Amino acid sequence: MQNMEHKTPLANNHISVDCVVIGFDGEQLKVLLIKRVGEEQGEIFHDMKLPGSLIYMDEDLDEAAQRVLNELTGLKNVNLMQFKVFGSKNRTKDPKDIH
């Protein structure tokens, strides 16, 4: 995972992109997940998640998806297609989702 600083403020703490990268190994479908490690209220957590993050004020959704996928996985020039937009003002109520 690369640590890239971005000075532009976040668009909104409820707007993010998640990338679902699907592959086929000849026998099974595979979905790309990334390991997430963090600490919340003194508790260490380890889990797996789709590559995703919040968008910046100067990005559209497609640009943000390409940036996030590259920052979290190193993948570049992936042909991405917007599948669906979901929204809920409560989607970041779990503090782990903000990290």
C-alpha distances in whole Angstrom, upper triangle without the diagonal:
4,7,9,13,15,19,20,21,20,22,23,22,23,21,18,17,16,15,17,17,20,21,24,24,28,29,26,24,20,18,14,13,9,10,10,12,14,17,20,24,23,22,19,17,15,15,14,14,14,11,12,13,16,17,19,22,22,21,22,21,20,18,16,15,15,12,10,10,9,6,5,6,7,11,14,17,17,21,20,23,24,25,26,26,26,27,28,28,27,24,22,25,23,21,18,18,17,14
4,6,10,12,16,18,19,18,21,23,21,23,21,18,18,17,17,19,19,22,23,26,27,31,32,29,27,23,21,17,16,13,13,13,15,16,19,22,25,25,24,21,20,18,18,17,17,16,13,14,13,16,17,17,21,20,19,21,20,20,17,15,15,14,11,10,11,9,6,7,8,8,12,13,17,18,21,21,24,24,26,27,26,27,28,29,29,28,25,23,26,24,22,19,19,18,15
4,7,10,13,15,16,16,20,21,20,22,21,18,18,18,19,21,21,25,26,30,30,34,35,32,30,26,24,20,18,15,15,14,15,15,18,20,23,23,23,20,20,19,19,19,18,18,15,15,13,15,16,16,19,19,18,21,21,21,18,16,16,16,12,11,13,11,8,9,12,11,15,16,19,20,23,23,26,26,28,28,27,27,27,28,28,27,25,22,25,23,21,18,18,17,14
4,6,10,12,14,14,17,19,19,21,19,17,17,18,18,22,22,25,27,31,32,35,36,34,31,28,25,21,20,17,18,17,18,18,20,22,25,26,26,23,23,22,22,21,20,19,15,15,13,14,14,13,16,16,15,18,18,18,15,14,15,14,10,10,13,11,8,10,13,12,15,15,18,20,22,22,24,24,27,27,26,27,27,28,27,27,25,22,25,24,22,20,19,17,15
4,6,9,11,12,16,18,17,20,19,17,18,19,21,24,25,28,30,34,35,39,40,37,34,31,28,24,23,20,20,19,19,19,21,22,25,26,26,24,24,24,24,23,22,21,18,16,14,13,13,12,14,14,15,18,19,19,16,14,17,16,12,13,15,14,11,13,16,16,18,18,21,22,25,24,26,26,28,28,26,27,27,27,26,27,25,22,25,24,21,20,19,17,15
4,6,8,9,13,15,15,18,16,15,16,18,20,23,24,28,30,34,35,39,40,37,34,31,28,25,23,21,22,20,21,21,22,23,26,27,28,26,25,25,25,24,22,21,18,16,13,12,11,8,11,11,12,15,16,17,14,12,15,15,11,12,15,14,12,14,17,17,19,18,20,22,24,22,24,24,26,26,24,25,24,25,24,25,23,21,24,24,21,21,19,16,15
4,6,9,12,15,15,19,17,17,19,21,23,26,28,31,34,37,39,43,44,41,38,35,31,28,27,24,25,23,24,23,24,25,27,28,29,28,28,28,28,27,25,24,21,19,15,14,12,9,10,10,13,16,18,19,16,14,18,18,14,15,19,18,15,18,21,21,22,22,24,25,27,25,27,26,29,28,26,26,25,26,25,26,24,22,25,25,22,22,21,18,17
4,7,9,12,13,16,15,15,17,20,21,25,27,30,33,37,39,42,43,40,37,34,30,28,27,25,26,24,25,24,25,25,28,30,30,29,28,29,28,27,25,23,20,18,14,12,10,6,6,7,10,13,15,17,14,12,16,17,14,15,18,18,16,18,22,21,23,22,23,24,25,24,25,24,26,26,23,24,23,24,22,24,22,20,23,24,22,22,20,17,17
4,6,9,10,13,12,13,16,19,21,25,27,31,33,37,39,43,43,40,37,34,30,28,26,24,25,23,24,22,23,23,25,27,28,27,27,27,27,26,24,23,20,17,13,10,9,6,6,8,11,14,15,18,15,13,17,18,15,15,19,19,17,19,22,23,24,24,25,25,27,24,25,23,26,25,22,22,20,21,19,21,19,17,20,21,19,20,18,15,15
4,5,7,10,9,10,12,16,18,22,24,28,31,34,37,40,40,37,34,31,27,25,24,22,23,21,22,21,22,21,24,26,26,26,25,25,24,24,21,20,17,14,10,7,6,4,6,9,10,12,13,15,14,11,14,16,14,13,17,18,16,17,21,22,23,22,24,24,25,22,23,21,23,21,18,18,17,17,16,17,16,14,17,18,17,17,15,12,13
4,7,8,7,9,12,15,18,22,24,28,31,35,37,40,41,37,34,31,28,26,25,24,25,23,25,23,25,24,26,29,29,28,27,27,26,25,22,20,18,15,12,8,6,5,4,8,9,10,11,14,13,11,14,17,15,15,18,19,18,19,23,24,24,23,24,24,24,21,21,19,21,19,16,16,14,15,14,16,15,14,17,19,18,19,16,14,15
4,5,6,8,12,15,18,22,25,28,31,35,37,40,41,37,34,31,27,26,24,23,24,22,23,22,23,21,24,26,27,26,25,26,25,24,21,20,18,15,12,8,8,8,8,12,12,13,13,16,16,13,16,18,17,16,19,21,20,20,23,25,25,25,26,25,26,23,22,20,21,19,15,15,12,12,10,13,12,11,14,16,15,17,14,11,14
4,6,8,11,14,18,21,24,27,30,34,36,39,39,35,32,30,26,24,22,21,22,19,20,19,19,18,20,23,23,23,21,22,21,21,18,18,17,13,10,7,8,10,11,14,14,15,14,18,17,14,16,19,17,15,19,21,19,19,22,24,25,25,26,26,26,23,23,20,21,19,16,14,12,11,9,10,10,8,11,12,12,13,10,8,11
4,6,10,12,16,19,22,25,29,32,35,37,37,34,30,28,24,23,21,21,22,19,21,20,21,19,21,24,24,24,22,23,21,20,17,16,16,12,10,8,9,11,12,16,15,14,13,17,17,14,15,19,18,16,18,21,20,19,22,25,25,25,26,25,25,21,21,18,18,16,12,11,8,8,6,8,7,7,10,12,12,13,10,9,12
4,7,10,14,17,20,23,26,30,33,35,35,32,28,26,23,21,20,20,21,20,22,21,23,21,24,27,26,26,23,24,22,20,17,15,14,11,9,6,6,9,10,13,11,11,9,13,13,11,12,15,15,13,16,18,18,18,20,22,22,22,23,22,22,18,18,15,16,13,10,10,8,9,9,11,9,10,13,15,15,15,12,11,13
4,7,10,13,16,19,23,26,29,32,32,29,25,23,19,18,16,16,18,17,19,19,21,20,23,26,25,24,21,21,19,17,14,12,11,7,5,4,5,9,11,13,11,11,8,11,12,8,9,12,12,10,12,15,14,14,17,19,18,19,20,18,19,15,15,13,14,12,10,10,10,11,12,13,10,10,14,15,15,14,10,10,12
4,7,10,13,16,19,23,26,29,29,26,22,20,16,15,14,14,17,16,19,20,22,22,26,28,26,25,22,21,18,16,12,10,8,5,6,6,7,11,13,14,11,10,7,9,10,7,6,10,10,8,9,13,13,12,14,16,16,16,17,15,15,12,12,10,11,10,9,10,11,13,15,16,12,13,17,17,17,16,12,13,14
4,7,10,13,16,20,22,25,25,22,18,16,12,11,11,11,14,14,18,19,21,22,25,27,25,23,20,19,16,13,9,6,6,4,7,9,10,14,17,18,15,13,10,11,12,9,7,10,11,8,9,12,13,11,12,15,14,15,16,14,14,11,12,10,11,10,10,11,12,15,16,17,13,14,17,17,17,15,12,13,14
4,6,10,13,16,19,22,22,19,16,13,10,9,9,11,14,15,19,20,24,24,28,29,27,25,22,20,17,13,10,6,5,6,9,12,13,16,19,19,16,14,11,10,12,10,7,9,11,8,7,11,12,10,11,13,11,13,13,11,11,8,9,9,10,11,12,13,16,18,20,20,17,17,21,20,20,18,15,17,17
4,6,10,13,16,19,19,16,12,10,7,7,8,11,15,16,20,22,25,26,29,30,28,26,22,20,16,13,10,6,7,9,13,15,16,20,23,23,19,18,14,13,15,14,10,12,14,12,10,13,15,13,12,15,13,14,15,11,12,9,10,10,9,11,13,14,17,19,22,22,18,19,22,21,22,20,17,19,19
4,7,10,13,16,17,14,10,8,6,5,8,11,15,17,21,23,27,28,31,32,30,27,24,21,18,14,12,9,9,11,15,18,18,22,25,24,21,19,16,14,16,15,11,12,14,12,9,12,14,12,11,13,10,12,13,9,10,9,10,12,12,14,16,18,21,23,25,25,22,22,26,24,25,22,20,22,21
4,7,10,13,13,10,7,6,5,7,10,13,17,19,23,26,29,30,34,34,32,29,26,23,19,15,14,11,12,15,18,21,22,25,28,28,24,23,19,17,19,19,15,15,18,16,13,16,18,16,14,16,13,15,15,11,11,11,12,14,13,15,18,19,23,25,28,27,24,25,28,26,28,25,22,25,24
4,7,9,10,8,6,5,6,8,12,15,18,21,25,28,31,32,36,37,34,31,27,24,21,17,16,14,15,18,21,24,25,28,31,31,27,26,22,20,22,21,18,17,20,18,15,17,19,17,15,16,14,16,15,12,13,13,14,17,16,19,22,23,26,29,32,31,27,28,31,30,31,27,25,28,27
4,6,7,6,5,6,9,11,15,18,21,24,27,30,34,35,39,39,36,33,30,26,23,20,19,17,18,21,25,28,29,32,35,34,31,29,26,24,25,25,21,21,24,22,19,20,23,21,18,19,17,19,19,15,16,16,17,20,19,22,25,26,29,32,35,34,30,32,34,32,34,30,29,31,30
4,6,6,7,7,11,12,16,18,21,24,28,31,34,36,40,40,37,33,30,27,24,20,21,19,20,23,27,30,31,34,37,37,33,32,29,27,28,28,24,23,26,24,21,22,24,22,19,20,18,20,20,17,18,19,21,23,22,25,28,29,33,35,37,37,33,34,36,34,35,32,30,33,32
4,6,8,10,14,16,19,22,25,28,31,35,38,40,43,43,40,37,33,30,27,24,24,22,23,27,30,34,34,37,40,40,36,35,31,29,31,31,27,26,29,28,24,25,28,26,22,24,21,23,23,20,20,21,23,25,24,27,30,31,35,37,40,39,36,37,39,37,38,35,34,36,35
4,7,10,13,16,19,22,24,27,30,34,37,38,42,42,38,36,32,29,26,23,23,22,24,27,31,34,35,38,41,41,37,36,32,30,32,32,28,28,30,28,25,27,29,26,23,25,23,25,25,22,22,23,24,26,24,27,30,31,34,36,39,38,35,36,38,36,37,34,33,36,35
4,6,10,13,15,19,21,24,27,31,34,35,38,38,35,32,29,25,22,19,19,18,20,23,27,30,32,35,38,38,34,33,29,28,30,29,25,25,28,26,22,24,26,24,21,23,21,24,24,20,21,21,21,23,21,24,27,27,31,33,35,34,31,32,34,32,34,30,29,32,31
4,7,10,13,17,19,22,25,29,32,33,36,37,34,31,27,24,21,17,17,15,17,20,24,27,28,32,35,35,31,29,26,24,26,25,22,22,24,22,19,22,24,21,19,21,19,21,21,18,18,17,18,19,18,20,23,24,27,29,32,31,28,29,31,30,31,28,26,29,29
4,7,9,13,15,19,22,25,28,30,33,33,30,28,24,21,17,14,14,12,14,17,21,24,26,29,32,32,29,27,24,23,24,23,19,20,22,20,16,19,20,18,15,18,16,19,19,16,17,16,17,19,18,20,22,23,26,28,30,29,26,27,29,27,28,25,23,26,25
4,6,10,13,16,19,22,25,27,30,31,28,25,21,18,15,11,10,8,10,14,17,21,22,26,29,29,25,24,21,20,21,20,16,17,19,16,13,16,18,15,13,16,14,17,18,14,15,14,15,16,15,17,19,20,22,24,27,26,22,23,25,24,25,21,20,23,22
4,7,10,13,17,20,23,25,28,29,26,23,20,16,13,10,9,7,8,11,15,18,20,23,27,27,23,23,19,18,19,18,14,15,16,13,10,13,14,11,9,12,11,14,16,13,15,14,16,17,16,18,19,20,23,24,26,25,22,22,25,23,23,20,18,21,19
4,7,9,13,16,19,21,25,25,22,19,16,13,10,6,5,5,6,10,13,17,19,22,26,26,23,23,20,19,20,18,15,16,16,13,11,13,13,10,9,13,13,16,18,16,17,16,18,18,18,19,20,20,22,23,25,23,19,19,22,19,20,16,15,18,16
4,6,10,13,17,18,22,22,20,17,14,11,8,5,5,6,6,9,12,16,18,21,25,25,23,23,20,20,20,17,15,16,15,12,10,12,11,8,8,11,12,16,19,17,19,18,20,20,20,21,21,21,22,23,25,23,20,19,21,19,18,15,14,16,14
4,7,10,14,16,20,19,17,13,10,7,6,5,7,9,9,12,14,17,20,23,26,27,25,26,23,23,23,20,18,19,18,14,14,15,13,10,10,14,16,19,22,20,23,21,23,23,23,24,24,23,24,25,25,24,20,19,21,18,17,13,14,16,13
4,7,10,12,16,16,14,11,8,6,5,6,7,10,10,11,12,15,19,21,25,26,24,25,22,23,23,19,18,19,18,14,14,16,14,10,12,15,17,21,24,22,24,23,24,24,24,24,23,22,23,23,23,21,18,16,18,15,14,10,11,12,10
4,7,10,14,13,11,7,6,5,7,9,11,13,13,14,15,17,21,23,26,28,26,28,25,26,26,22,21,22,21,17,18,19,16,13,15,18,20,24,27,25,28,26,28,27,28,27,26,25,25,25,25,22,20,17,18,15,13,10,12,13,10
4,7,10,10,8,6,5,7,9,12,13,16,15,15,15,17,20,22,26,27,26,28,26,27,26,23,22,24,22,18,19,20,17,15,18,20,23,26,29,28,30,28,30,29,29,28,27,25,25,24,23,21,19,16,16,13,11,8,11,11,8
4,7,6,5,4,6,9,12,14,16,19,19,18,17,19,22,24,27,29,29,30,28,30,29,25,25,27,25,21,23,24,21,19,21,24,27,29,32,31,34,31,33,31,32,30,29,27,26,25,23,21,19,16,16,13,10,8,12,12,9
4,5,5,7,8,11,13,16,16,19,20,19,18,19,22,24,27,29,29,30,28,30,30,26,26,28,26,22,24,26,23,21,23,26,29,31,34,33,35,32,33,31,31,30,28,26,24,22,21,18,17,14,13,10,7,7,11,11,9
4,6,8,10,14,16,19,20,23,23,22,21,22,25,27,29,32,32,33,31,34,33,29,29,32,29,26,28,29,26,24,27,30,32,35,38,36,38,36,37,35,35,33,31,28,27,24,23,20,19,16,14,12,9,10,14,13,13
4,7,10,13,16,19,21,24,24,24,23,24,27,29,31,34,34,35,33,35,35,31,31,33,30,27,29,30,27,25,27,30,33,35,38,37,39,37,38,37,37,35,33,31,30,28,26,23,22,19,18,15,12,12,16,16,14
4,6,10,13,16,18,22,22,22,22,23,27,29,32,34,33,34,32,34,34,30,30,31,29,26,27,29,26,23,25,28,31,34,37,35,37,35,36,35,34,33,32,29,28,26,25,22,21,18,17,14,12,11,15,16,14
4,7,10,14,16,19,20,20,20,22,26,28,31,33,32,33,31,32,32,28,28,29,27,24,25,26,23,20,22,25,28,31,34,32,35,33,34,33,33,32,31,29,28,27,26,23,21,19,18,15,13,11,14,15,13
4,7,10,12,16,17,17,18,20,24,26,29,31,30,31,28,30,29,26,25,27,25,21,22,24,21,18,20,23,25,28,31,30,32,30,31,30,30,29,28,26,26,24,24,21,19,17,17,13,12,9,12,14,12
4,7,10,14,15,16,17,20,23,26,30,31,29,30,27,28,28,25,23,25,23,20,20,21,19,16,17,21,23,26,29,27,29,27,29,28,28,27,27,25,26,25,25,23,20,18,19,15,14,11,13,15,13
4,7,10,12,14,15,18,22,25,28,30,28,28,25,26,26,23,21,23,22,18,18,20,18,15,16,19,21,24,27,25,27,25,26,25,24,24,24,22,23,23,23,21,18,17,17,14,14,10,12,14,13
4,7,9,11,14,17,20,23,27,28,26,26,23,23,23,20,18,20,19,16,15,17,16,12,13,17,18,21,23,21,23,21,22,22,21,21,21,20,22,22,23,21,18,17,18,15,16,12,12,15,13
4,6,8,11,14,17,20,24,25,22,22,19,20,20,17,15,17,17,13,12,15,14,11,12,16,16,19,21,19,20,18,19,18,18,18,18,17,18,19,20,18,15,14,17,14,15,11,10,13,12
4,6,9,13,15,19,22,23,20,19,16,16,17,14,12,14,14,11,10,13,13,10,11,14,14,16,18,15,17,14,15,15,14,15,15,15,17,18,20,19,15,15,18,16,17,14,12,14,13
4,7,11,13,16,19,20,17,17,14,14,14,11,9,11,11,7,6,9,9,6,8,11,11,13,15,13,15,13,15,14,15,16,16,16,18,19,20,20,16,16,19,17,17,14,12,14,13
4,7,9,13,16,17,14,14,11,12,13,9,8,10,10,6,7,10,10,8,10,13,13,15,16,15,16,13,15,14,14,14,13,14,15,16,17,17,13,13,16,15,15,13,10,11,11
4,7,10,13,15,12,13,11,13,12,8,8,11,9,6,9,11,10,9,12,15,15,16,18,17,18,16,17,15,17,16,14,14,14,15,16,16,13,11,15,14,14,12,9,9,9
4,7,10,12,10,11,10,12,12,8,10,12,11,9,12,14,12,12,16,17,18,19,20,19,20,17,18,16,17,16,14,14,13,14,14,15,12,11,14,15,14,13,10,8,10
4,7,8,7,8,7,10,9,6,8,11,9,9,12,14,13,14,17,18,18,18,19,18,19,16,17,15,17,16,14,14,14,16,15,17,15,14,18,18,17,17,14,12,13
4,6,6,8,9,12,10,7,11,13,10,11,14,15,14,16,19,19,20,19,20,20,21,19,19,18,20,19,17,18,17,18,17,19,18,16,20,21,19,19,16,14,15
4,6,8,10,13,11,10,14,15,13,14,18,18,17,19,22,23,23,22,22,23,23,21,21,19,22,21,18,19,18,19,18,20,19,18,21,23,22,22,19,17,18
4,7,10,12,9,9,13,14,12,14,17,17,17,19,22,22,21,20,20,21,21,19,20,19,22,21,19,21,20,22,21,24,22,21,25,26,25,25,22,20,20
4,7,8,6,6,9,10,10,11,14,15,15,17,19,19,19,17,17,17,18,16,16,15,18,18,16,18,18,20,20,23,21,20,24,25,24,23,20,19,19
4,6,5,6,9,10,11,12,14,16,16,18,20,20,19,17,17,17,16,14,14,12,15,15,13,16,16,19,19,22,20,20,24,25,25,24,21,20,21
4,6,5,6,9,10,10,12,14,15,16,18,18,17,16,15,15,14,11,11,9,12,12,10,13,14,17,18,20,17,18,22,23,23,22,18,18,19
4,5,5,6,9,10,11,12,14,16,16,17,15,13,12,11,10,8,8,8,11,12,12,15,17,20,21,23,20,21,25,25,25,24,21,21,21
4,5,5,6,9,10,11,12,14,15,15,14,12,11,12,12,10,12,11,15,16,15,18,19,22,23,24,22,22,25,26,25,24,21,20,20
4,5,5,6,8,10,10,12,14,14,13,13,13,13,14,11,13,12,15,15,14,16,17,19,20,21,18,18,22,22,22,20,17,16,17
4,5,5,6,8,10,11,12,13,11,11,11,10,11,8,10,9,12,13,13,15,16,19,20,21,18,18,22,22,22,20,17,17,17
4,6,5,6,9,10,11,10,9,7,8,8,9,8,11,11,14,16,16,18,20,23,24,25,22,22,26,25,25,23,20,20,19
4,6,5,6,9,10,10,9,9,10,11,13,12,14,15,17,18,18,20,21,23,24,25,21,21,24,24,23,21,18,18,17
4,5,5,6,8,9,10,10,12,12,14,12,14,14,16,17,16,18,19,21,21,22,19,18,21,21,20,17,15,15,14
4,6,5,6,7,6,8,10,9,11,10,13,14,16,17,17,19,20,22,24,24,20,20,23,22,22,19,17,17,16
4,6,5,4,5,6,9,9,12,12,15,17,19,21,21,22,24,26,27,27,24,23,26,25,24,21,19,19,18
4,6,6,8,9,13,13,16,15,18,19,21,22,21,23,24,25,26,26,22,21,24,23,21,19,17,17,15
4,6,8,11,14,13,16,15,18,19,20,21,21,21,23,24,25,24,21,20,23,21,20,17,15,16,13
4,5,9,12,11,15,14,18,19,20,22,22,23,25,26,27,27,23,23,26,24,23,20,18,19,17
4,6,10,11,14,15,18,20,22,24,24,26,27,29,30,30,26,25,29,27,26,23,21,22,19
4,7,7,11,12,15,17,19,21,22,24,26,29,30,30,26,26,29,28,27,24,22,23,21
4,6,9,11,14,17,19,22,23,25,27,29,31,31,28,28,31,30,29,27,25,25,23
4,6,9,12,15,18,21,22,25,27,30,31,32,29,29,33,32,31,29,26,27,26
4,6,10,13,15,18,19,22,25,28,29,30,27,27,31,30,30,27,25,25,25
4,7,10,13,16,18,21,24,27,29,30,27,28,31,31,31,29,26,27,27
4,7,9,12,14,17,20,23,25,27,23,24,28,28,28,26,23,24,24
4,6,9,12,15,18,22,24,25,22,24,28,28,29,27,23,24,25
4,6,8,11,14,18,21,22,19,21,25,25,26,25,21,22,23
4,7,10,14,17,20,21,18,21,24,24,26,25,21,23,24
4,7,10,14,17,18,16,18,21,22,24,23,19,21,23
4,7,10,13,15,13,16,19,20,22,21,17,19,21
4,7,10,12,10,13,15,17,19,19,15,17,19
4,7,9,8,11,13,15,17,18,14,15,18
4,5,5,9,10,13,15,16,13,14,18
4,6,7,9,12,14,16,13,13,17
4,5,5,9,11,13,11,11,15
4,6,8,10,11,8,9,13
4,5,7,8,5,6,10
4,6,9,7,8,12
4,5,6,7,10
4,5,5,7
4,5,5
4,5
4
